[in-house]
């Protein structure tokens, strides 16, 4: 994909790929594990069935007990066997548990997996040919009805992989670099307890396979080399606009940030890996979407932190949608964001039709369609709001520079800190050289119970963030 989005291809003509009937038993991958269609619009399980036998509890405990910061990490793989319906073979394999934050959740009793078929197995002519390794996102817990984890908000149960597949499908729909995926019915047989359970799972292409398919190479993003990677601002705008559309904040992509001190909390790249194409351009790859609100349906709770009534937002859900688009203005220019918005918005009707006519359950459809509806409404409002346009403006209780009671304070040492450039504001009144304003505290800088209404100098207000302040950071980000 280049910066003008010219290489985007939306392939909808393949009969097998456009199979939305939940009751269909047609298997679109008789010859390959993943569809050759990069858009891969199979939103239901489409008949692919696997059986995996292993000691899943051991795989989970190995991952939970490993120190990720140790100099050496022991092997996390345990033996397994793999079978596919319609193929009269048993494949020797190994599995390991995947994920970090997901495995600190006490409600997660079954891990995400990586599966590696043994090098001794001849895979020629099988669906696993050239896909010896792949990832599996699955139910995470044996619950009768899908529900959210109290700790992380993740969706537990069989709806999660179905909705995450939808999120990846949307990424490919907009031409973003993303893994190929395939839903399947998987029977898990525990070799220790001999118990078995059937679940929907999402098979996901590995990073190396993504890079190979896109004729690219994976770039090391850790440490100082991360600062040298230059993703085009237009590609970044589409990438970030997509994440805002599906409600995913569990990622990081730095574009204009200067002299960033990278820490565990503040990274150039988080749940994003970068590939370098044959032409030398750097492209971000969509990765790890299980916390996106189009999957979890937790956007109301996430918006409850905002004080929003002055902006004409009626509830926390509206505030959340508004805020996630407003945050993008702190990172990228309005021109780049508007180009990405117009591109996405021009294709929303087609996307709505695809989801509406799919075999997805009613709740998943409703949640997705609400994301699309709110996108056009609140993206436009967020992009046209007035903002803090300077880097040194404090927030005051009265129209007086000596009034310090409303100044934002550092949560570590009570040092006075300015409002961030790009903070959305609503002008309520004028008083001399000051505006009385309401701010939308999209970065969570205000102290608990501190009012979002105060005074700022008129000179601090603008229609957009200047290029030199894009990606602005201070000690709050370290």
C-alpha positions in Angstrom: 0.0 0.0 0.0 1.5 3.4 -0.9 0.7 6.7 0.6 -2.1 7.4 -1.9 -3.9 4.1 -1.2 -3.5 3.2 -4.9 -2.7 -0.4 -4.3 -5.8 -1.2 -2.3 -7.8 -4.1 -3.8 -11.2 -5.0 -2.7 -11.9 -8.4 -4.1 -15.6 -9.4 -3.7 -16.1 -11.5 -6.8 -14.8 -14.9 -5.6 -17.9 -17.0 -5.0 -16.2 -19.0 -2.2 -15.0 -15.9 -0.4 -18.3 -14.3 -0.2 -20.0 -17.0 1.8 -22.0 -15.4 4.6 -24.5 -18.1 5.4 -23.9 -19.3 8.9 -25.5 -22.6 8.1 -23.3 -23.4 5.2 -21.1 -26.4 5.4 -19.0 -25.3 2.3 -15.3 -25.4 3.1 -13.6 -22.6 1.2 -10.1 -24.0 2.1 -10.0 -27.5 0.8 -6.6 -27.0 -0.7 -5.1 -24.2 1.6 -5.4 -23.4 5.2 -6.1 -19.7 4.4 -8.1 -18.4 1.5 -6.0 -17.0 -1.4 -8.4 -14.0 -1.4 -6.7 -11.3 0.6 -10.0 -9.8 1.6 -11.2 -13.2 3.0 -14.8 -12.3 3.8 -15.7 -15.6 5.5 -17.4 -14.2 8.6 -18.7 -17.6 9.8 -17.0 -20.9 10.4 -17.8 -22.3 6.9 -17.2 -25.9 7.8 -13.4 -26.1 8.6 -13.0 -28.6 11.4 -9.8 -29.4 13.4 -9.0 -31.6 16.3 -6.0 -30.8 18.6 -4.8 -33.1 21.4 -2.3 -31.8 23.9 -1.7 -31.0 27.6 -3.2 -27.5 27.5 -2.9 -26.9 31.2 0.8 -27.5 31.0 1.2 -25.1 28.1 -0.7 -22.5 30.0 1.3 -22.9 33.2 4.6 -22.8 31.3 3.7 -19.4 29.8 2.3 -18.0 33.1 5.5 -18.9 35.1 8.1 -17.7 32.6 10.0 -14.5 33.3 9.9 -12.5 30.0 12.8 -10.4 31.1 15.2 -13.2 31.8 18.3 -13.6 29.8 17.2 -17.0 28.6 13.6 -18.3 28.3 13.0 -22.1 28.4 11.0 -23.7 25.6 7.3 -23.2 26.1 6.2 -25.9 23.6 4.5 -29.1 24.6 3.7 -32.1 22.3 0.5 -32.2 20.4 -1.3 -33.9 17.5 -3.4 -32.3 14.9 -6.2 -33.7 12.7 -8.4 -32.0 10.0 -11.8 -33.2 9.0 -11.7 -34.9 5.6 -8.0 -35.8 5.8 -7.2 -39.3 7.1 -3.9 -38.3 8.8 -2.7 -37.4 12.2 0.0 -34.7 12.2 2.7 -34.5 14.9 3.0 -31.0 16.3 3.8 -28.8 19.2 1.8 -26.0 20.8 2.6 -23.2 23.2 0.5 -20.6 25.0 0.6 -17.1 23.6 0.0 -13.6 25.1 1.1 -11.8 28.1 -1.6 -9.6 29.6 -4.3 -12.1 28.8 -2.6 -14.7 30.9 -2.6 -12.6 34.1 -6.4 -12.7 34.0 -7.6 -15.2 36.5 -10.8 -15.8 34.4 -8.7 -17.0 31.5 -8.5 -20.8 31.8 -7.5 -21.7 28.2 -4.7 -19.9 26.3 -4.3 -18.5 22.9 -2.0 -20.9 21.0 0.7 -21.1 18.5 0.9 -24.5 16.7 3.9 -25.8 14.9 3.6 -29.0 12.8 6.7 -31.2 13.1 9.4 -30.8 10.5 9.2 -34.5 10.0 5.7 -34.3 8.5 5.4 -34.2 4.8 2.7 -31.5 4.1 2.7 -31.6 0.3 -0.8 -31.7 -1.0 -2.4 -30.9 2.4 -4.0 -27.6 3.5 -1.0 -27.1 5.8 1.5 -26.9 2.9 3.5 -23.7 3.4 1.5 -23.1 6.6 3.3 -25.4 9.0 3.0 -22.8 11.7 0.0 -20.7 12.6 -1.7 -19.0 15.6 -5.0 -19.8 17.2 -7.2 -17.3 19.1 -10.0 -19.1 20.9 -12.6 -19.0 23.7 -10.2 -18.4 26.6 -12.7 -19.8 29.1 -15.4 -22.5 29.1 -18.4 -20.3 29.6 -21.9 -21.1 28.4 -22.6 -17.5 27.3 -20.0 -15.1 26.2 -19.2 -12.4 28.8 -16.6 -9.8 29.5 -13.7 -10.5 32.0 -13.9 -8.2 35.0 -10.2 -7.6 35.0 -9.3 -6.9 31.3 -12.7 -6.5 29.6 -11.8 -9.2 27.1 -14.7 -11.2 25.7 -14.7 -14.8 27.0 -16.4 -17.5 24.9 -16.9 -18.4 21.3 -18.1 -14.9 20.2 -14.6 -13.5 20.7 -12.8 -15.2 17.8 -15.8 -14.5 15.5 -15.7 -10.8 16.2 -12.0 -10.6 16.0 -12.1 -12.2 12.6 -14.6 -9.5 11.7 -12.1 -6.8 12.8 -9.3 -8.4 10.7 -11.7 -8.6 7.8 -12.4 -4.9 8.1 -8.7 -4.1 8.1 -8.2 -6.1 4.9 -11.3 -4.5 3.4 -9.6 -1.1 3.7 -6.3 -2.4 2.2 -4.3 -2.5 5.4 -1.5 -5.0 5.8 -2.9 -7.7 8.1 -2.7 -11.4 8.6 -4.9 -13.8 6.7 -7.4 -15.4 9.0 -9.8 -18.4 9.0 -12.5 -19.4 11.4 -12.7 -23.0 12.3 -14.5 -25.4 14.6 -11.9 -27.0 16.9 -12.2 -29.9 19.2 -9.6 -29.7 22.0 -8.8 -33.0 23.7 -6.8 -32.8 26.9 -4.2 -35.6 27.1 -4.1 -35.5 30.9 -7.8 -35.3 31.8 -9.0 -36.9 28.5 -11.8 -34.4 28.5 -12.8 -32.7 25.2 -14.6 -29.5 24.3 -15.7 -28.0 21.0 -15.2 -24.3 20.3 -15.0 -21.7 17.5 -11.4 -20.6 17.0 -9.6 -18.1 14.7 -6.6 -19.3 12.8 -4.2 -16.5 12.2 -1.2 -16.3 9.8 2.2 -15.8 11.5 4.3 -12.7 11.2 6.9 -14.3 9.0 4.2 -15.6 6.6 2.7 -12.2 6.4 6.0 -10.6 5.4 6.7 -13.4 2.9 3.3 -13.1 1.3 3.7 -9.3 1.0 7.3 -9.7 -0.3 8.6 -7.8 2.6 10.9 -8.2 5.6 10.1 -7.7 9.3 11.9 -4.8 10.8 13.3 -4.8 14.3 11.4 -2.0 16.2 13.0 -2.3 19.6 15.4 0.3 21.0 17.0 3.1 19.1 16.4 1.6 15.7 12.7 2.1 16.3 13.2 5.8 16.0 14.7 5.5 12.6 11.7 3.8 11.0 9.6 6.3 8.9 6.1 5.2 8.2 4.4 7.7 5.8 2.0 10.0 7.6 -0.8 9.1 5.2 -0.3 5.4 5.7 -0.2 6.1 9.5 -3.4 8.1 9.2 -5.3 5.3 7.6 -3.9 2.8 10.1 -4.9 4.9 13.1 -8.3 5.8 11.6 -9.0 2.1 11.2 -8.1 1.4 14.8 -10.4 4.2 15.9 -13.2 2.8 13.8 -13.0 -0.6 15.4 -12.3 0.9 18.9 -8.8 -0.5 19.4 -6.6 1.5 21.7 -4.2 -1.5 22.5 -1.6 -0.5 20.0 1.0 2.2 19.4 2.5 3.7 16.2 4.8 6.7 16.5 5.1 9.1 13.6 5.9 12.7 14.6 7.1 12.0 18.2 10.5 13.6 18.7 13.3 12.4 21.1 11.0 9.9 22.7 12.3 8.2 25.8 11.1 4.7 25.2 9.8 2.8 28.3 7.7 -0.3 29.0 4.7 2.0 29.0 5.6 4.4 26.2 6.9 2.6 23.1 7.3 3.5 19.5 5.4 0.4 18.6 3.1 -1.7 20.6 1.0 -4.5 19.2 2.2 -3.2 15.8 5.0 -4.7 13.8 6.6 -3.0 10.8 7.5 -4.6 7.5 9.8 -3.1 4.8 8.6 -3.6 1.3 10.6 -4.2 -1.9 10.4 -0.5 -2.6 12.0 0.4 0.7 8.8 1.8 2.3 7.8 0.9 5.9 4.3 -0.4 6.4 2.6 -1.0 9.8 0.8 -4.4 10.1 -2.5 -4.7 12.0 -2.0 -7.1 15.0 -3.9 -8.2 18.1 -7.5 -7.0 18.1 -9.1 -8.9 20.9 -9.5 -5.7 23.0 -11.1 -3.7 20.3 -14.6 -2.5 21.3 -16.0 -4.0 18.1 -15.1 -7.3 19.8 -15.7 -6.6 23.5 -18.6 -4.2 23.2 -17.2 -2.3 26.2 -17.2 1.3 24.8 -19.7 2.7 27.4 -17.4 1.9 30.4 -14.4 3.2 28.5 -16.1 6.6 28.0 -17.3 7.0 31.5 -14.0 8.8 32.5 -15.0 11.9 30.4 -16.9 14.9 31.4 -18.7 15.7 28.2 -22.0 17.5 28.5 -20.6 20.9 27.4 -19.7 19.3 24.1 -23.2 18.3 23.3 -22.4 14.7 23.9 -25.4 13.0 25.6 -23.7 9.9 27.2 -20.5 8.1 27.9 -20.7 6.1 24.7 -20.8 9.2 22.5 -18.0 10.7 24.5 -15.8 7.6 24.0 -16.3 7.7 20.2 -15.6 11.4 20.1 -12.5 11.1 22.2 -10.8 8.4 20.3 -11.0 10.4 17.1 -10.0 13.6 18.9 -6.8 11.8 20.1 -5.7 11.3 16.5 -5.4 15.1 16.0 -2.6 15.1 18.6 -0.6 12.7 16.5 -1.3 13.5 12.8 -2.2 16.5 10.7 -5.8 17.3 10.0 -5.0 17.0 6.2 -3.8 13.5 6.5 -6.6 12.5 8.9 -9.3 14.0 6.6 -7.9 12.1 3.6 -8.1 8.8 5.6 -11.5 9.7 7.0 -12.9 10.4 3.5 -11.5 7.2 2.2 -13.0 5.1 5.0 -16.3 7.0 5.0 -16.7 6.5 1.2 -16.7 2.7 1.7 -18.8 2.5 4.9 -22.1 1.8 3.0 -20.5 -1.2 1.3 -19.1 -2.4 4.6 -22.5 -1.9 6.3 -24.1 -4.0 3.6 -21.6 -6.8 4.0 -22.1 -7.0 7.7 -25.9 -6.6 7.5 -26.3 -9.5 5.1 -23.8 -11.8 6.9 -24.5 -14.8 9.0 -23.2 -13.0 12.1 -25.4 -13.0 15.2 -27.7 -10.1 15.8 -25.7 -8.6 18.7 -22.4 -8.7 16.8 -24.1 -7.0 13.8 -25.7 -4.3 15.9 -22.4 -3.5 17.7 -20.5 -3.3 14.4 -23.1 -1.2 12.7 -23.1 1.2 15.6 -19.4 1.6 15.3 -19.8 2.5 11.6 -22.7 4.9 12.3 -20.9 6.7 15.1 -17.7 6.9 13.1 -19.1 9.4 10.5 -20.9 11.5 13.2 -18.3 11.9 15.8 -15.2 11.8 13.6 -16.5 14.9 11.9 -17.3 16.6 15.2 -13.9 15.8 16.7 -12.1 17.0 13.6 -13.8 20.4 13.6 -13.6 21.2 17.4 -11.4 24.0 18.6 -8.2 22.8 20.3 -5.3 23.9 22.5 -2.8 25.0 19.9 0.2 25.8 22.1 2.5 23.7 24.3 2.7 25.9 27.4 -0.8 26.9 28.3 -1.9 26.2 31.9 -5.5 25.8 33.0 -6.8 28.3 35.6 -9.7 28.6 38.0 -10.2 32.3 37.2 -9.3 34.7 34.3 -6.0 35.4 36.1 -2.5 34.0 35.5 -1.9 34.0 39.2 -4.8 31.6 39.8 -3.2 28.2 40.3 -6.1 26.2 41.8 -7.0 24.6 38.4 -3.5 24.0 37.2 -3.0 20.4 36.1 -0.5 18.9 38.5 2.0 16.1 38.0 0.6 13.1 39.8 4.1 12.2 41.0 5.5 15.5 42.4 2.6 18.1 42.0 4.6 20.0 39.5 2.5 22.3 37.4 1.9 20.9 33.9 0.3 22.6 30.8 -2.7 21.4 28.8 -1.6 19.1 26.0 -1.7 20.5 22.4 -4.7 19.1 20.7 -6.9 19.0 23.8 -10.5 19.6 22.5 -12.1 22.7 24.0 -15.6 24.3 24.0 -15.6 28.1 24.4 -18.3 29.0 27.0 -17.6 32.7 27.5 -15.0 35.5 27.1 -13.4 37.6 29.8 -10.7 40.0 28.7 -7.8 38.1 27.3 -9.2 34.8 28.5 -11.8 32.3 27.4 -13.8 30.3 29.8 -13.7 26.8 28.4 -14.6 23.2 28.9 -11.9 20.7 28.0 -12.4 17.1 27.1 -9.6 15.4 29.1 -8.9 12.7 26.5 -5.5 11.9 28.0 -6.7 11.6 31.6 -4.5 14.4 33.0 -7.0 16.1 35.4 -6.9 15.1 39.0 -9.8 13.0 40.3 -13.0 15.1 40.7 -11.3 18.2 39.2 -13.6 20.3 37.1 -13.2 20.3 33.4 -14.3 23.9 33.2 -11.7 26.7 33.6 -9.9 29.6 31.9 -7.2 29.8 29.3 -5.5 32.6 27.3 -7.3 33.3 24.0 -3.9 33.0 22.3 -3.9 29.3 23.2 -6.9 28.4 21.0 -6.7 27.2 17.4 -8.4 25.2 14.7 -5.7 22.6 14.6 -2.4 21.4 16.0 0.6 22.8 14.1 3.0 20.4 12.5 5.8 21.1 15.0 3.5 20.1 17.9 2.3 16.8 16.5 3.3 13.9 18.7 4.1 16.3 21.6 5.0 14.6 24.8 6.2 15.3 28.3 6.9 13.5 31.6 3.3 12.3 31.7 4.0 9.9 28.8 7.2 8.3 30.4 
